[in-house]
Amino acid sequence: MDTEITDFEERERIRYKHNLGRIQKFKNLILVSILGMMAYAANAINFTNNAISLILLLISCITLLFSLIIAGIDAGGSIFYNEKSQEGVPKKNRVIMYICVLLSAVFIFSAQIFNAVENFDNVEIKAKQLQRK
């Protein structure tokens, strides 16, 4: 009878560790996604001519930096798979992190739209100037 209980407990412990590993992989995925968005926003600054787009990209970088700090703290215990390392940050901070990521994605998208509209207007002006000649 004791052997069955220990086998069951062993299977539950293995399943628990497996679930902790999956949670940690998701936390690392969020961290890498934020880093990728930050790299894209920093690269987009080089190709932006519009002041509104630059301001939106700057706000996006600031919110991404804030969410990167929270995600780094949340994924901090990736070496040790035990209960204490998986606690991460409180749920309130995690919700703030997700809201910051969502807002920064909206800011990046809006900045790209403003930049595309300005570039399209410049192309139209140049086309009209060429037609006059």
DAHU-V223975 format. One record per residue. N is the residue number from 1. PHI is phi as a letter, one per 20 degrees, with the letter a starting at -180 (NA if undefined). OMEGA is omega in whole degrees, 0 to 359 (999 if undefined). D_LAST is the distance of its C-alpha to the last C-alpha in Angstrom with 2 decimals. Layout:
n=N phi=PHI omega=OMEGA d_last=D_LAST
n=N phi=PHI omega=OMEGA d_last=D_LAST
This chain:
n=1 phi=NA omega=180 d_last=96.38
n=2 phi=f omega=180 d_last=95.00
n=3 phi=f omega=179 d_last=93.12
n=4 phi=f omega=179 d_last=91.26
n=5 phi=f omega=181 d_last=90.22
n=6 phi=f omega=176 d_last=88.96
n=7 phi=f omega=178 d_last=87.06
n=8 phi=f omega=179 d_last=85.44
n=9 phi=f omega=179 d_last=84.65
n=10 phi=f omega=178 d_last=83.21
n=11 phi=f omega=178 d_last=80.94
n=12 phi=f omega=178 d_last=79.80
n=13 phi=f omega=178 d_last=79.11
n=14 phi=f omega=179 d_last=77.04
n=15 phi=f omega=179 d_last=75.11
n=16 phi=f omega=178 d_last=74.57
n=17 phi=f omega=178 d_last=73.22
n=18 phi=f omega=178 d_last=70.93
n=19 phi=f omega=176 d_last=69.54
n=20 phi=f omega=177 d_last=69.07
n=21 phi=f omega=178 d_last=67.12
n=22 phi=f omega=177 d_last=64.83
n=23 phi=f omega=180 d_last=64.21
n=24 phi=f omega=177 d_last=63.42
n=25 phi=f omega=178 d_last=60.94
n=26 phi=f omega=178 d_last=59.12
n=27 phi=f omega=178 d_last=59.07
n=28 phi=f omega=177 d_last=57.63
n=29 phi=f omega=177 d_last=54.98
n=30 phi=f omega=180 d_last=53.90
n=31 phi=f omega=180 d_last=53.86
n=32 phi=f omega=178 d_last=51.71
n=33 phi=f omega=178 d_last=49.30
n=34 phi=f omega=177 d_last=48.87
n=35 phi=f omega=178 d_last=48.28
n=36 phi=f omega=178 d_last=45.62
n=37 phi=f omega=179 d_last=43.84
n=38 phi=f omega=177 d_last=44.06
n=39 phi=f omega=178 d_last=42.54
n=40 phi=f omega=180 d_last=39.65
n=41 phi=f omega=179 d_last=39.05
n=42 phi=f omega=178 d_last=39.23
n=43 phi=f omega=181 d_last=36.78
n=44 phi=f omega=179 d_last=34.34
n=45 phi=f omega=181 d_last=34.27
n=46 phi=f omega=186 d_last=32.53
n=47 phi=d omega=183 d_last=29.52
n=48 phi=d omega=179 d_last=29.19
n=49 phi=d omega=186 d_last=26.59
n=50 phi=e omega=180 d_last=27.80
n=51 phi=f omega=179 d_last=30.71
n=52 phi=f omega=178 d_last=32.36
n=53 phi=f omega=179 d_last=32.34
n=54 phi=f omega=179 d_last=33.91
n=55 phi=f omega=179 d_last=36.59
n=56 phi=f omega=178 d_last=37.38
n=57 phi=f omega=177 d_last=37.68
n=58 phi=f omega=177 d_last=39.91
n=59 phi=f omega=179 d_last=42.13
n=60 phi=f omega=179 d_last=42.25
n=61 phi=f omega=179 d_last=43.37
n=62 phi=f omega=179 d_last=46.04
n=63 phi=f omega=177 d_last=47.42
n=64 phi=f omega=178 d_last=47.39
n=65 phi=f omega=178 d_last=49.26
n=66 phi=f omega=180 d_last=51.82
n=67 phi=f omega=177 d_last=52.29
n=68 phi=f omega=178 d_last=52.49
n=69 phi=f omega=180 d_last=55.40
n=70 phi=f omega=180 d_last=57.19
n=71 phi=f omega=177 d_last=56.59
n=72 phi=f omega=177 d_last=57.88
n=73 phi=f omega=182 d_last=61.00
n=74 phi=f omega=182 d_last=61.42
n=75 phi=e omega=188 d_last=61.23
n=76 phi=f omega=185 d_last=63.22
n=77 phi=e omega=187 d_last=66.45
n=78 phi=f omega=182 d_last=65.16
n=79 phi=e omega=185 d_last=67.91
n=80 phi=d omega=180 d_last=70.94
n=81 phi=e omega=173 d_last=71.22
n=82 phi=c omega=187 d_last=73.67
n=83 phi=f omega=184 d_last=73.69
n=84 phi=f omega=181 d_last=73.14
n=85 phi=f omega=182 d_last=69.97
n=86 phi=e omega=181 d_last=68.47
n=87 phi=f omega=177 d_last=68.77
n=88 phi=m omega=181 d_last=65.34
n=89 phi=d omega=178 d_last=64.01
n=90 phi=f omega=183 d_last=65.12
n=91 phi=f omega=180 d_last=63.53
n=92 phi=f omega=179 d_last=61.92
n=93 phi=f omega=178 d_last=60.05
n=94 phi=f omega=177 d_last=59.01
n=95 phi=f omega=177 d_last=57.58
n=96 phi=f omega=179 d_last=55.67
n=97 phi=f omega=181 d_last=54.32
n=98 phi=f omega=178 d_last=53.12
n=99 phi=f omega=178 d_last=51.51
n=100 phi=f omega=178 d_last=49.68
n=101 phi=f omega=179 d_last=48.43
n=102 phi=f omega=178 d_last=47.26
n=103 phi=f omega=180 d_last=45.52
n=104 phi=f omega=176 d_last=43.79
n=105 phi=f omega=177 d_last=42.57
n=106 phi=f omega=179 d_last=41.15
n=107 phi=f omega=178 d_last=39.50
n=108 phi=f omega=179 d_last=37.96
n=109 phi=f omega=179 d_last=36.66
n=110 phi=f omega=178 d_last=35.28
n=111 phi=f omega=179 d_last=33.59
n=112 phi=f omega=177 d_last=31.90
n=113 phi=f omega=178 d_last=30.72
n=114 phi=f omega=179 d_last=29.33
n=115 phi=f omega=179 d_last=27.57
n=116 phi=f omega=179 d_last=26.10
n=117 phi=f omega=179 d_last=24.91
n=118 phi=f omega=178 d_last=23.16
n=119 phi=f omega=178 d_last=21.55
n=120 phi=f omega=177 d_last=20.46
n=121 phi=f omega=178 d_last=18.96
n=122 phi=f omega=178 d_last=17.05
n=123 phi=f omega=178 d_last=15.71
n=124 phi=f omega=180 d_last=14.65
n=125 phi=f omega=179 d_last=12.88
n=126 phi=f omega=178 d_last=10.97
n=127 phi=f omega=178 d_last=10.20
n=128 phi=f omega=178 d_last=8.95
n=129 phi=f omega=178 d_last=6.71
n=130 phi=f omega=179 d_last=5.34
n=131 phi=f omega=180 d_last=5.46
n=132 phi=f omega=182 d_last=3.80
n=133 phi=f omega=999 d_last=0.00
